[in-house]
Amino acid sequence: MAERSTAAVDVADNSGDKPLTAKADEATADGTAQAHTKGADPDDANGGQAGPDNGQAGPDAVPPAPDLHSGHKLAKRYRLEECVTRLDGFSSWRAVDEKLRRAVGVHLLPADHPRARSVLAAARSSALLGDPRFVQVLDAVEEDDLVYVVHEWLPDATELTALLAAGPLEAHDAYQLVSQISQAMAAAHREGLSHLRLTPGAVLRSSTGQYRIRGLAVNAALRGVTAERPSRTDTEAVGALLYAALTRRWPYENDAYGLSGLPKDLGLIPPDQVRAGVHRGLSELAMRALANDGATASRQEQPCTTPDELAKAVAAMPRVLPPEPAFTAPPEYQRTTYQQGTFGRPSAVPAAATQPIVQAPPPPLQSRTGKVLKWAVSALLIAALGLGSWQLAETVLDRSNDTNEPTTTQNTENDSDDNKEPEPSKPVSIIGAKDYDPLGNGVEKPDSLKNAYDGDTGSYWPTDGYYTADFGKLKEGVGVVLDLGEVQRVSKVDVSFLGGETSVELRTTDSSSIPQMPGGFTTVARGTGTKVSLTADKPVQARYLLVWLTKLPYSSDDGKYRGKVADIKVTS
């Protein structure tokens, strides 16, 4: 099958519980991520309520998932890196295409698996679609008693599950979600393809704001999911995604994908009754997609039963614009009225009311002789002023030449500021530290944190092990947050590393709490080496310092990339 050059991601969509990371240390002894059973699959957490037509084939006797390990190669080019799912006789991996030097995802199952033929057919049909709104299938092969499907890996994309963990989406973002997803699914259904497992874990948002769908046809084939009316099933799934985006609630009674379900015995209520401030048009659109007869009948709206109908309904509604940026209004201009006796303050009473209008007398007639006399006097005065100025300047220059001392004007206030001596540098005590991994699972070897600032360069704080120097391109970095106890002056932080050259950044904040994401800190210095002096352009005031590792050295001990912080010193 022809390769596509786009680099992307699709891990198996069992990610409703928590985001996956590239950590090698979290794997079990056989090099795989923790296995999930069919009953524990988060995509089945809604109890089959993705739609009345959504069914799942009965349990078949399936062979165990292929017993492979990290480092195994398929077709002499796809090197398996990390197992992210082992479920129902198949496994899903993050891998590397060594020929094109890019990350890919791979689904693996035995050739004698009862669903192997349907998986191959679904993958090849999905690859023929070629729609960039879907994560692309790159290869679908059967060889050596194995069937494997290779697909894109999107390192810069974020699952909708992770977006909703932070809260409901803004109206504009929710509008973009339903608009792009419904149009993409309408295009797929026109080619005879359906998804049937369109969950928050199957929707990704790229760094540019584009939504992409992974697992088209393939995810359902892997799990043996079928539906009598696939158009309605996918339409209701899009409605459930919009409902969750508006309310951060799953529109059924059971909890699923990290979202709380609706209260029991209450039925399906519109999103604008679940949460205040929900866009009314989007709320009605979600109910039309979910095809709830009671709600739609009361609102005089016809339900949408196909993705094409839903896409047309989105296009027919007024476009939801992004919020306007907030600008600080300039201070109101005040006109100043100067009047006699007010000393520049505007009078509370208009000038017309305080000063009587006096009729000016007509100017007296001037004779020609008077005009000539006036001009002559003016010329004499100008000549006298010029002569006096010249004599004064000559006198000052003569005195200056006699003393050989330049005439200077001193500004006492400015001189006092310029001549003020800078504060002397001194060590700043670190009263505590915390490992910082907000883009992973939040934990990076907390037990050995004190080694990072105990003054002993022989001990160190290590990071977890990774397969590449840039954390497998799944996160920006990891680090240590230093607590200075209070806001203090910081001008330099010296960091010593073991194991090789490490790239590091110094980020600071004067906040009273540690920011949840690295973007909440301000970057003040960068460096690379084994002994790095991170010096700010000018001293900063900070309570918390983030020593943020962005590129790790290779460790020959275990063949992974690992950072080792031996010592940190802070100077004011």
Residue pairs with C-beta under 8 A, 6 or more apart in sequence:
1 124
1 127
1 137
1 138
1 139
1 140
1 141
3 100
3 138
3 139
4 136
4 138
4 152
5 100
6 132
6 136
6 152
7 102
7 103
7 152
7 153
7 154
7 155
8 135
8 136
8 151
8 152
8 153
8 154
8 157
8 212
9 103
9 105
9 135
9 152
9 153
9 154
9 155
9 157
9 204
9 214
10 105
10 135
10 151
10 152
10 153
10 154
10 214
10 215
11 20
11 84
11 85
11 92
11 94
11 105
12 84
12 85
12 87
12 92
12 107
12 219
12 222
13 43
13 197
13 199
13 201
13 202
13 214
13 215
13 219
14 36
14 41
14 42
14 43
14 85
14 87
14 201
15 42
15 159
15 161
15 201
16 42
16 43
16 45
16 161
16 199
16 200
16 201
16 256
16 257
16 258
17 42
17 258
18 441
19 159
19 161
19 162
20 33
20 84
20 474
21 440
21 441
21 474
21 475
22 81
22 82
22 94
22 466
22 467
22 468
22 471
22 472
22 473
22 474
22 475
23 440
23 441
23 464
23 465
23 466
24 70
24 82
24 464
24 465
24 466
24 467
24 560
25 464
25 465
26 33
26 441
26 464
27 33
27 70
27 82
27 83
28 34
30 67
30 69
31 69
31 70
31 82
31 83
32 83
32 86
32 91
33 82
33 83
33 84
33 85
33 86
35 86
35 87
36 85
36 86
36 87
37 87
38 44
38 59
38 87
38 88
41 87
41 223
42 199
42 201
42 256
42 257
43 197
43 199
43 201
43 223
44 56
45 254
45 255
45 256
45 257
46 250
46 252
46 254
46 256
46 261
47 252
47 254
48 54
48 55
48 56
49 252
49 253
49 254
50 197
50 198
50 199
50 233
50 236
50 237
50 240
51 227
51 232
51 233
51 236
51 237
53 227
53 228
53 229
53 230
53 232
53 233
54 196
54 225
54 227
54 233
55 225
55 226
55 227
55 228
56 223
56 224
56 225
56 226
57 224
57 225
57 226
60 114
60 115
60 224
61 114
62 88
62 89
62 113
62 114
62 115
63 89
63 110
63 112
63 113
64 89
65 86
65 87
65 89
65 90
65 91
65 108
65 109
65 110
66 91
66 108
66 109
66 110
66 146
68 80
68 83
68 91
68 93
68 108
69 80
70 80
70 81
70 82
70 83
71 79
71 80
72 79
72 80
73 79
73 80
73 98
74 80
74 95
74 106
74 141
74 146
74 148
75 139
75 141
75 143
77 97
77 98
77 99
78 95
78 96
78 97
78 98
78 104
78 106
78 148
78 150
79 95
79 96
79 98
80 93
80 95
80 106
81 93
81 94
81 95
81 96
81 467
81 472
82 93
82 94
82 467
82 472
83 91
83 92
83 93
84 92
84 93
84 94
85 91
85 92
86 92
88 222
88 223
89 109
89 110
89 113
89 115
90 107
90 108
90 109
90 113
90 119
90 222
91 107
91 108
91 109
92 105
92 106
92 107
92 108
93 105
93 106
93 108
94 103
94 105
94 106
94 153
94 472
95 103
95 104
95 105
95 106
95 150
96 102
96 103
96 104
97 103
97 104
97 150
102 153
103 153
103 155
103 472
103 473
104 138
104 150
104 151
104 152
104 153
105 150
105 151
105 152
105 153
106 148
106 149
106 150
106 151
107 119
107 148
107 149
107 151
107 218
107 222
108 146
108 147
108 148
109 115
109 116
109 119
109 146
109 147
109 148
109 222
110 116
110 145
110 146
110 147
111 142
111 145
111 146
111 147
112 145
113 119
113 147
114 224
115 221
115 222
115 223
115 224
116 142
116 147
118 221
118 224
119 147
119 149
119 218
119 221
119 222
120 140
120 142
120 147
120 149
121 221
122 217
122 218
122 220
122 221
123 137
123 140
123 149
123 217
123 218
123 221
124 137
124 140
125 192
125 193
125 217
126 134
126 137
126 193
126 216
126 217
126 218
127 136
127 137
127 138
127 140
128 191
129 187
129 188
129 191
129 193
129 216
130 136
131 184
131 187
131 188
132 212
133 180
133 183
133 184
133 187
133 210
133 211
133 212
133 213
134 184
134 188
134 212
134 213
134 214
134 216
135 151
135 152
135 154
135 204
135 212
135 213
135 214
135 215
135 216
136 151
136 152
137 149
137 150
137 151
137 218
138 150
138 151
138 152
139 148
139 149
139 150
140 147
140 148
140 149
140 150
141 147
141 148
141 150
149 218
151 214
151 218
154 204
154 206
154 212
155 472
155 473
155 474
156 206
156 207
157 204
157 205
157 206
157 207
157 212
158 204
158 205
159 200
159 201
159 203
159 204
160 177
160 200
160 201
160 203
160 204
160 205
160 241
160 244
160 245
161 200
161 201
161 257
161 258
163 169
163 205
164 200
164 244
164 245
164 248
164 257
164 258
164 259
165 258
167 248
168 174
168 245
168 246
168 247
168 248
168 275
169 177
169 245
169 246
170 322
170 323
171 278
171 279
171 282
171 320
172 320
172 321
172 322
172 323
173 245
174 242
174 245
174 246
174 279
174 282
174 320
175 279
175 282
175 314
175 319
175 320
176 209
176 211
177 203
177 211
177 241
177 242
177 245
178 238
178 241
178 242
178 245
178 282
178 285
178 286
178 289
178 310
178 314
179 311
179 314
179 315
180 210
180 211
181 198
181 203
181 211
181 213
181 238
181 241
182 238
182 307
182 310
182 311
182 314
183 311
183 314
184 211
184 213
185 195
185 198
185 213
185 234
185 235
185 238
185 307
185 311
186 306
186 307
186 308
186 310
186 311
188 194
188 195
188 216
188 307
189 230
189 231
189 234
189 306
189 307
189 308
190 308
193 216
193 217
194 217
194 220
194 227
194 230
194 231
194 233
194 234
195 202
195 213
195 215
195 216
195 217
195 219
195 220
195 234
195 237
196 217
196 219
196 220
196 225
196 226
196 227
196 230
196 233
196 234
197 215
197 219
197 220
197 223
197 225
198 213
198 234
198 237
198 238
198 241
199 237
199 241
199 256
199 257
200 241
200 244
200 257
200 259
201 257
202 213
202 214
202 215
202 219
203 211
203 212
203 213
203 214
203 241
204 211
204 212
204 213
204 214
205 211
205 212
206 212
219 225
220 226
227 233
231 305
231 306
231 307
232 291
232 305
232 306
234 307
235 289
235 291
235 304
235 305
235 306
235 307
235 309
235 310
236 289
236 290
236 291
238 289
238 307
238 310
239 251
239 285
239 286
239 287
239 288
239 289
239 290
239 291
239 304
239 310
240 250
240 251
240 252
240 290
242 282
242 285
242 286
242 289
243 249
243 250
243 251
243 271
243 286
243 290
244 250
244 251
244 257
244 259
246 271
246 275
246 278
246 279
246 282
246 283
246 286
247 271
247 274
247 275
247 278
248 259
248 275
249 259
249 260
249 261
249 262
249 274
249 275
250 256
250 257
250 259
250 260
250 261
250 262
251 262
251 268
251 286
251 290
252 261
252 262
252 268
253 261
253 262
253 263
253 264
254 261
255 261
262 268
262 269
262 274
267 294
268 287
268 290
268 292
268 295
269 295
270 283
270 284
270 286
270 287
270 295
271 278
271 282
271 283
271 286
271 287
272 278
272 279
272 280
272 283
279 320
281 317
281 318
281 320
282 320
284 299
284 301
285 310
285 313
285 314
285 317
287 295
287 296
287 299
287 301
288 296
288 301
288 302
288 303
288 304
288 310
288 313
289 303
289 304
289 310
291 303
291 304
291 305
292 303
293 303
296 302
296 303
304 310
304 313
334 346
335 346
336 344
336 346
337 346
337 347
337 351
338 344
339 347
339 351
339 354
347 354
396 407
400 406
400 407
423 489
423 539
423 572
425 491
425 492
425 571
425 572
426 571
426 572
427 569
427 570
427 571
427 572
428 484
428 488
428 489
428 490
428 570
428 571
428 572
429 484
429 485
430 453
430 482
430 483
430 484
430 568
430 570
431 483
431 484
431 485
432 482
432 483
433 449
433 450
433 452
433 453
433 480
433 481
433 482
433 483
434 446
434 449
434 480
434 481
434 483
434 514
435 443
435 444
435 445
435 446
435 449
435 461
435 478
435 479
435 480
435 481
436 444
436 478
436 479
436 480
436 481
436 514
436 518
436 546
436 548
437 443
437 444
437 475
437 478
437 479
438 516
438 517
438 518
439 474
439 475
439 476
439 477
439 478
439 517
439 518
440 474
440 475
440 478
444 463
444 464
444 478
445 461
445 462
445 463
445 464
448 459
448 460
448 461
448 462
449 461
449 480
451 459
451 460
451 461
451 565
451 566
452 460
452 461
452 480
452 547
452 565
452 566
452 567
452 568
453 482
453 567
453 568
453 569
454 567
455 567
456 566
456 567
457 496
457 498
457 566
457 567
458 566
459 566
460 498
460 564
460 565
460 566
461 480
461 564
461 565
462 562
462 563
462 564
462 565
463 478
463 549
463 552
463 562
463 563
463 564
464 478
464 562
465 555
465 558
465 560
465 561
465 562
466 472
466 552
466 560
466 561
466 562
467 560
467 561
468 561
469 551
469 552
469 553
469 554
469 561
470 550
470 551
471 477
471 478
471 552
476 518
476 550
477 505
477 518
477 548
477 549
477 550
478 548
478 549
478 563
479 504
479 518
479 546
479 547
479 548
479 549
480 546
480 547
480 565
480 568
481 514
481 544
481 545
481 546
481 547
482 544
482 545
482 546
482 547
482 568
482 570
483 543
483 544
484 490
484 542
484 543
484 544
484 545
484 570
485 543
486 543
487 510
487 541
487 542
487 543
488 541
488 542
488 543
488 572
489 539
489 540
489 541
489 572
490 508
490 536
490 539
490 540
490 541
490 542
490 545
490 570
490 571
490 572
491 535
491 536
491 538
491 539
491 540
491 571
491 572
492 533
492 534
492 535
492 536
492 570
492 571
493 506
493 525
493 533
493 534
493 545
493 547
493 568
493 569
493 570
493 571
494 531
494 532
494 533
494 534
494 567
494 568
494 569
494 571
495 504
495 531
495 532
495 534
495 547
495 565
495 567
495 568
496 530
496 531
496 565
496 566
496 567
496 568
497 504
497 529
497 530
497 531
497 532
497 553
497 563
497 564
497 565
497 566
498 530
498 564
498 566
499 553
499 555
499 562
499 563
499 564
500 530
500 553
500 554
501 528
501 529
501 530
501 553
502 528
502 529
502 530
502 532
502 549
502 551
502 552
502 553
502 563
502 564
503 526
503 527
503 528
503 549
503 550
503 551
504 526
504 527
504 528
504 532
504 534
504 547
504 548
504 549
504 550
505 523
505 525
505 526
505 534
505 546
505 547
505 548
505 550
506 523
506 524
506 525
506 526
506 534
506 536
506 545
506 546
506 547
506 548
507 518
507 521
507 522
507 523
507 524
507 545
507 546
507 548
508 521
508 522
508 524
508 540
508 542
508 544
508 545
508 546
509 515
509 520
509 521
509 522
509 542
509 543
509 544
509 546
510 541
510 542
510 543
511 520
511 543
511 544
512 543
514 544
515 521
518 546
518 548
521 544
521 546
521 548
522 540
524 534
524 536
524 537
524 540
525 534
525 535
525 536
526 534
527 533
527 534
528 551
539 572
545 570
547 565
547 568
549 563
549 565
552 561
552 562
552 563
553 561
553 562
553 563
554 560
554 561
555 561
555 562
